[in-house]
């Protein structure tokens, strides 16, 4: 992906003296579909929540936590938790930032967007703790244990924007684009008594190259953009993108699905801006 990003800077060099060249900064919100969030649920990988609970270095500390907090060392994951998480775990809406390169003519714009989003899964696993105090209720206590997944996404859109409406300082544009989406797991853990316990994903212990993460998926997208003209050197975009893209973690986890983005962007005259930097 880094070589692709470097390659996309070629237009900056080629068109930097062209008055139709623009550059911009994007900021917005990325809404990932839940298709690959299942891998963070604690049950998906070989080294998951059950391995953590029974690992010799972890078990004494976890037992002590339940003993001190609930006066019991008899605990287990509640029935149905794996199915609940498989059906309900999802990514949170996440910040998306990046930059924009464009070549503008009267009614259209060729563009490249390079965006970055650190997305997150936040859920819980319910533990059932048996009451061992005979003077109290025999009903178990149900304790939620936090589970977190962190993921990095690098997103490149190569496309074309067509002007479909213009009045005064407002222009509406219709974009279409091809997308390249690189995904990478940044962390996955459960937290017990404020102590994180890492979940090890299969690719981290596999010698099979097909298990390696960080592969690039292809996608396509469109949306709608409202452009507000300030002056000949600056303008603002407010937009929405819908993307049908492949989230390509491995041969066994590479689903296609719809993702969404809402964003705002400030755009300046690229040739003038770069000339000022060099001046």
LINDABEL-V590310 format. One record per backbone hydrogen bond with DSSP energy under -1.0 kcal/mol. CO is the residue of the C=O (numbers start at 1). NH is the residue of the N-H. Records with the same first field share a line. If there is no record, write none. Layout:
CO=NH, NH
This chain:
1=5
2=6
3=7
4=8
6=9
7=10
9=13
10=14
11=15
15=18
18=21
20=104
21=270
22=102
23=268
24=100
25=266
26=98
27=264
28=96
29=262
30=94
31=260
36=39
37=40
38=41
42=49
48=52
49=53
50=54
55=58, 59
58=62
59=63
60=64
61=65
62=66
63=67
64=68
65=69
66=70, 72
67=71
74=130
76=128
78=81
80=84
81=85
82=86
83=87
84=88
85=89
94=30
96=28
97=116
98=26
99=114
100=24
101=112
102=22
103=110
107=163
108=105
109=161
110=103
111=159
112=101
113=157
114=99
115=155
116=97
117=153
119=151
120=92
121=149
123=147
125=145
126=78
127=143
128=76
129=141
133=136
141=129
143=127
145=125
146=191
147=123
148=189
149=121
150=186, 187
151=119
152=184
153=117
154=182
155=115
156=180
157=113
158=178
159=111
160=176
161=109
162=174
165=172
167=170
169=229
170=167
171=227
172=164, 165
173=225
174=162
176=160
177=221
178=158
179=219
180=156
181=217
182=154
184=152
187=150
188=199
189=148
190=197
192=195
195=192
197=190
201=204
202=205
208=211
209=212
215=183
217=181
218=246
219=179
220=244
221=177
222=242
224=240
225=173
226=238
227=171
228=236
231=234
233=269
234=230, 231
235=267
236=228
237=265
238=226
239=263
240=224
241=261
242=222
243=259
244=220
245=257
247=249
253=249, 250
255=247
257=245
259=243
260=31
261=241
262=29
263=239
264=27
265=237
266=25
267=235
268=23
269=273
270=274
271=275
272=276
273=277
274=278
275=279
